[in-house]
Amino acid sequence: MMRYIRMYMGSEDGAPGLTLYEIDATGWVHRQVQIHADGSRFSPEDILMRRPVNTDYMAIHAASEEIDKREFEMLWAEVNDGRAFCERIPDPGQAWEGWMEHREAPKELRWIPTGHAIPGAGWMKVPGFVRLYLRADDDDQPWAAQRDVFLERSIHWRALEHSHAA
């Protein structure tokens, strides 16, 4: 079960801002965005946060509040399409498959826009994204893919065939 935190704290330069967190039951942040006057910074494009947080402490902090999933998703939707990762996809409104270069073995990805069927067995959501999936056989691989997105590893895309609207 995920928990959602809205924190009213400024960015690193002290400007006023808002940070949204989606956190799993063990304290790992899956989605995070900092929203401030100059724009938004997302994890993992701009922020790589690979450590658990104390969600209970965050929820009672004077500058934060716990919100429900519906409110989080509404706020997320306002800024999500402007994230830097979307510039790395030929057309974010279309379904794509591709592979990301990696020294051990290429990582197979799928970008599945809203309204299209999500991939079946063997595919896991990359933390930080709602529509990016990785073919994986263990829970560590999607987190590694998140790190590779942060490192801006090359992704080779092609239109996904047989992508049907859900």
C-alpha positions in Angstrom: 0.0 0.0 0.0 1.3 3.4 -1.0 1.2 6.5 1.2 1.2 10.1 -0.3 2.8 13.1 1.3 2.6 16.7 0.3 5.4 18.8 1.8 5.5 22.6 1.7 9.2 23.2 1.7 11.4 25.2 -0.6 13.8 24.0 -3.2 17.5 23.8 -2.5 18.0 27.5 -3.4 15.4 28.5 -0.7 12.6 29.5 -3.1 9.1 28.5 -1.9 7.9 25.2 -3.2 6.0 22.0 -2.8 7.2 18.4 -2.9 5.0 15.4 -3.6 6.0 11.8 -2.5 4.6 8.4 -3.3 6.1 6.0 -0.7 5.7 2.3 -0.3 5.1 0.4 3.0 8.9 -0.1 3.5 9.7 3.6 3.0 11.0 3.6 -0.6 10.0 6.6 -2.6 8.5 5.5 -6.0 7.4 8.9 -7.3 8.7 12.3 -6.3 8.4 15.8 -7.8 9.6 19.2 -6.5 7.3 22.0 -7.8 8.6 25.6 -7.5 8.3 28.9 -9.4 11.0 28.0 -11.9 9.4 24.6 -12.8 9.4 21.1 -11.6 12.2 18.6 -10.8 11.3 14.9 -11.0 12.8 11.7 -9.7 14.7 10.1 -11.4 15.5 12.7 -14.1 16.7 15.4 -11.7 16.7 13.7 -8.3 18.0 10.2 -7.5 16.7 9.2 -4.1 17.7 5.6 -3.5 17.2 5.3 0.2 14.1 4.7 2.4 12.5 7.5 4.2 10.6 7.7 7.5 7.1 8.1 6.2 5.5 8.4 9.7 7.9 11.3 10.6 7.2 13.0 7.2 3.4 12.7 7.8 3.6 14.5 11.1 6.1 17.1 10.1 4.8 20.7 10.5 5.4 21.5 6.9 3.7 18.4 5.4 0.4 16.6 5.3 -0.7 13.1 4.2 -3.0 13.2 1.2 -5.0 10.5 -0.5 -4.1 8.8 -3.8 -6.8 10.8 -5.7 -5.4 14.1 -4.7 -1.8 13.0 -5.3 -2.8 11.8 -8.8 -4.6 15.1 -9.6 -1.5 17.1 -8.6 0.8 14.7 -10.4 -1.2 15.0 -13.6 -0.7 18.8 -13.6 3.0 18.5 -14.0 3.8 15.0 -15.3 3.6 15.8 -19.0 6.3 18.5 -18.6 8.9 16.1 -17.2 12.3 15.9 -19.0 12.0 12.2 -19.7 9.1 12.8 -22.1 11.6 14.6 -24.4 13.5 11.3 -24.8 10.4 9.6 -26.3 9.6 10.3 -29.9 5.9 10.8 -29.1 4.8 10.3 -25.5 1.2 9.8 -26.7 2.1 6.7 -28.6 3.2 3.2 -27.3 6.9 2.4 -27.7 9.2 -0.5 -27.1 12.9 -0.2 -26.9 16.1 -1.1 -25.2 18.5 0.8 -23.0 22.2 0.3 -23.3 23.8 -1.3 -20.3 27.2 -2.8 -19.8 25.9 -6.2 -18.5 22.9 -6.6 -20.9 20.5 -4.3 -22.7 17.3 -3.5 -20.7 14.0 -3.9 -22.6 11.6 -1.1 -22.0 8.0 -0.2 -22.9 6.3 3.2 -22.7 2.6 2.7 -22.5 0.5 5.9 -22.7 -2.8 6.3 -20.9 -5.6 4.3 -22.5 -3.4 1.5 -23.8 -3.2 -2.0 -22.3 -0.4 -2.4 -19.8 2.2 -5.2 -20.4 1.5 -8.6 -19.0 3.6 -11.0 -16.9 7.3 -10.4 -16.8 7.0 -6.6 -17.0 7.4 -4.3 -14.0 6.8 -0.6 -13.6 10.0 1.5 -13.3 9.9 3.5 -10.1 9.2 7.1 -10.7 7.0 6.5 -13.7 3.4 5.6 -14.3 3.8 4.5 -17.9 7.4 3.1 -18.2 7.9 -0.6 -17.8 10.9 -2.9 -17.8 11.1 -6.6 -18.7 12.4 -8.0 -15.4 12.5 -11.1 -13.3 13.3 -9.6 -9.9 12.4 -6.5 -7.9 15.9 -4.9 -8.1 16.0 -4.6 -11.9 13.3 -1.8 -12.1 15.3 0.2 -9.5 18.5 -0.3 -11.6 16.6 0.9 -14.7 15.5 4.0 -12.7 19.2 4.7 -12.0 20.1 4.3 -15.7 17.4 6.8 -16.6 19.0 9.2 -14.1 22.4 8.6 -15.8 20.7 9.3 -19.2 21.7 6.0 -20.8 20.7 5.9 -24.5 17.3 4.4 -25.2 16.6 3.1 -28.7 12.8 3.3 -29.4 10.5 1.9 -32.0 6.8 2.0 -32.3 5.1 -0.8 -30.3 3.1 -3.0 -32.5 0.0 -4.7 -31.2 -0.6 -1.9 -28.7 -4.3 -1.8 -28.2 -6.3 0.8 -26.2 -7.5 -0.6 -22.9 
